[in-house]
Amino acid sequence: MADGKHLLFVWRPTGYVLEERDGEPPAVGAVVELDGDERQKVSKIGPSPLPGDQRPCAYLQA
């Protein structure tokens, strides 16, 4: 894990955004709490979509 951080690939009505979080990424199937009362489910864990970025990325599904 790069620098003890991971990314969340979050769906928004206006498009996808990346959010950085501390620690290990959540497991596939876990529910992640976002701003307010919003929750999204982890559909997969993969590499960061950013070139050269070593952080893992949790891809979320609304």
C-alpha positions in Angstrom: 0.0 0.0 0.0 1.4 3.4 -1.0 1.8 5.8 2.0 -0.9 4.1 4.0 -3.7 5.5 1.8 -6.2 4.4 -0.8 -8.6 5.9 -3.2 -12.4 5.7 -3.6 -13.8 5.9 -7.1 -17.1 7.5 -6.3 -20.2 7.9 -8.5 -21.9 11.2 -8.4 -24.8 12.5 -10.6 -22.3 14.9 -12.2 -19.7 12.2 -12.9 -17.1 10.2 -11.1 -14.7 11.6 -8.5 -11.7 10.3 -6.7 -11.4 10.6 -2.9 -8.3 9.8 -0.9 -8.7 8.0 2.4 -6.3 6.7 5.1 -5.6 3.0 5.7 -6.5 -0.1 3.9 -9.2 0.0 1.2 -12.6 -1.5 2.3 -13.4 -5.0 1.2 -15.5 -5.9 -1.8 -19.2 -5.8 -0.7 -18.5 -3.4 2.1 -20.7 -0.3 2.4 -18.8 3.0 2.5 -20.3 6.1 4.1 -19.8 9.3 2.2 -20.9 12.9 2.7 -24.1 13.2 4.7 -26.2 10.0 4.7 -25.0 8.7 1.4 -23.7 5.2 1.2 -22.2 3.2 -1.7 -21.1 -0.4 -2.0 -17.6 -1.5 -3.0 -17.9 -3.4 -6.3 -14.1 -4.1 -6.8 -10.6 -3.3 -5.6 -8.1 -2.4 -8.3 -5.2 -0.2 -9.2 -5.5 3.6 -9.1 -6.7 5.0 -12.4 -4.0 7.7 -12.2 -0.8 7.0 -14.1 2.1 6.0 -11.9 -0.1 6.0 -8.7 0.6 3.0 -6.5 -2.4 3.4 -4.2 -5.1 0.8 -4.4 -8.6 2.0 -5.4 -12.0 0.9 -4.2 -14.5 1.3 -7.0 -17.9 2.1 -5.6 -21.4 1.5 -6.9 -24.4 3.6 -6.0 
